[in-house]
Amino acid sequence: VYPNPTQNVLNIGAAELHINYVIYNNLGQTMISTEVTSANDLTVNTSSYSNGIYFIRINKGSQSKVLKFIKK
C-alpha cells in the first residue's frame, strides 16, 4: 500500500484483481470493505478519514495479509 503515510488517496499494489480488502480504524471498526473487480477498486479515497493509524486486510482465497498505514 502506498503512499504511507497517506493524505487523500491510498493505492493498493496488487497484481491480481481477484482479491478483497477491509480497512479498519485503530478501534477495529470497519471503514470500508471492497471486492476488487477493476483497477479502480485498487485506489481508496481516504480524505474523509480522521488522522491516525489504520489497518488493511487483503484477502485472496484462503490467504490473508494485514498491513498498517497512517493517515495524515
Secondary structure, DSSP 8 states (H G I E B T S, - for coil): -BSSSBSSEEE---S-SS-EEEEEETTS-EEEEEE--SGGGGEEE-TTS-SEEEEEEEEETTEEEEEEEEE-
